[in-house]
């Protein structure tokens, strides 16, 4: 069940272009320099990172809630079995 939920909520890093990079806050310096040279609006990487961090926290919260729900079902089942 958890594997199904993990596959359902998994977003491949390659497809969405959000792979972790050790070079710092900018994911692809060539892309950022292209944006700077083409006179477009500046890319707000801090907001993007904040959104990604919020999604990760929401996903972890969902895992915790699913885990607590499963624990509750097991506990209630154990209580019901002790009655008989």
Helices and strands as residue ranges (DSSP letters): H 2-9, H 13-16, H 29-37, H 45-83
